[in-house]
Amino acid sequence: HLLGLLIYPLRNSLMYQKAVNEAFRDPLTRIGNRGAFDEALAREISSFKRHMAGFSLMVIDIDHFKKVNDTYGHIAGDGVLKSVASRIQNTLRNSDQVFRYGGEEFVVILSNTDREGARFIAERIRKEIKKVGEKEKAANGIEVTASIGISAANSIKDVEDTLYHADKALYE
């Protein structure tokens, strides 16, 4: 009887934890979603203000993605998104985090990374996404490239606007 009293609350607790984890995960790409990004960025900003350990942000946009969906269909577009998310995640260090920000946009938080380090990682990511494009083009005729905007938090003055500057850099 006592065992039964313990098992059900434990099971409910595990199910609740799983639901909370899933709420912060993009169901298609299995990486963090925008809610998870907002929390991670708030933690990174707080850490920056406390320890003055710089960080960088990247905003990655798959070029002309609407054309992929319109020409090849949403299933093909979903495949591209999954491949790109996987390549980004596999290119990063364990301390870095990638999130699906919306549609075909991804955001990466690079802890303890200055602008030059972020540029180096961005170039590696760009090359990995190009490999996705080469594979997709050979298999389905789909071209995949990406644009990447970078911003580094170096002072208290600009830390709150890091995402804005990365997004602005993306369009430059």
N, C-alpha and C positions, 0 to 999 in steps of 0.2 A: 504494500500500500504506500509506504514512504517513497519507494523508488518511483512509483507513478506520480507522486506529488512533485518530485524533482525533475523528472524527464520533460513534462509538458512545458513548464516555464523555461527550461533550458532550450527546448526546441523553438519556442516562441521567440526567445531572445536571439537565437541564431538566424531565424527567418527575418526578424526585424533588421538585424545587422546586414544581412544580404540585400534587403530592400533599400536600405540607406546607401550601400555601396553602389547598387545599380542606378540609383537616382543621380549619381554624379558621373555616370559612364555613358558615352555615346553608344547607342545600341548597334549601329552599323560598324563603326571602326574599332570599338572596344577600348578607345582611349578616353581620357577625361573630357567632359562636356564643358559648356560655358559656366555652369554653376561651380564646377570643380575648379575651373580657371580663376573665377572671381575669388574663391577662398584661398587658393594657392598664391595669387598675386597679393592679397591682403597680408598673408603670412610673410611673403618675401619683402614687402614694403616695411612691415613691422621689424623684421630682422635687420633690414638695412638701416633703419632709424636707430636701432639699438646698438648694432655692432659696426656700422658703416662698411659692411661687406657689399661691394657693388654687385650688380646683376645686370643681365641684358635680356631683352625681349626680342623675339622674331615674330613677325606676322607673315605667314606664307599663304599665297593665293595661287590656286591652279589656274593657269592662263586659259581663257576662252572655254571654260568648263561647260557653260550653257550649250555651246556648240556640240560637245560630246554627247550630252543628254538628248539634244534635238536630232542629231544625226544617227547615233548608234543606240539610243534608248537608255532608260534609267537603270536597267540592270547592268549595262556596260559602264555607266557612270558610277554606280555603286562599287563595281569592281575596281575602277580607277581610284576612288576614294579610299577603299580598303588597302590597296597596294601602296598608295602614297603615304597613308598613316603608318603603315608597317615600316616602310623605308625610313621615314623620319624617326620613328621610335628606335629603330635598330642602329641609327647613326649617332644618337645621343649618348651621353654619359649616363650612368645610373642616377646621378644627382640632378639631372635635367628633367623637365616635364613637358609633355606635348598634350595639347587639347584641341578638340574640334570646336572652333569658335562659331562657326555657322556655315551652312552651305558647303562651299569648297575652300573655306579659310581655316587655317590652323594657326595656333599660337604656341610658341615655345618659350618657356622660362629657363634661362641659363644662369644657374646660381654661381656666384663668385667668378663672373666672366666679364671682362671689359669689352669694349667695342671691337678691338682687333681679334680677340678670341671668338667673338660672335661672328665676325666676318669669315673667319676660317671655318667654323662649323656650318655657317650658311652655305658656303661654297661646296662643302661635302654633301650637304642635303640637296643642293641644286643638282649636283652630279648624280646622286641616287635617284632623284625624281626623273632625271633625263633617262636613266636606265629603265625605269618603269615605262616611259614613253617609247623607248626603242623596242621593248618587249611587246607592248600593246600595238605599236605600229606594225610590227612583223606579224602579229597574230590577227589583229582586227582592223588595221589601218588607222588607229587612233593615235594622234600626236598628243603628248603630255609634256608640258613645261610648267615652270612655276616662277613667280616673282616673289622676292623676299625683302621685307623691310626690317631694319634693325634699329634698336635704340638701346642705349646703355644708361643706367642710373648711376650717376657719379656724385650727385650732391642732393641735399635735402630739398633744394629748390625745384629740381626737375623730377624727383622720384614719383610723384603722384601722376605726372603726365607721360610716363614712359610708354604706355600703350598708345596714347595719342601720337607721340613722335614716331613710334615704329610703324603705325598705320600710315602716317603721312609719308614716311620714307618709302613705304611699299609703292605708293603711287608716283614717286619721283623716279 
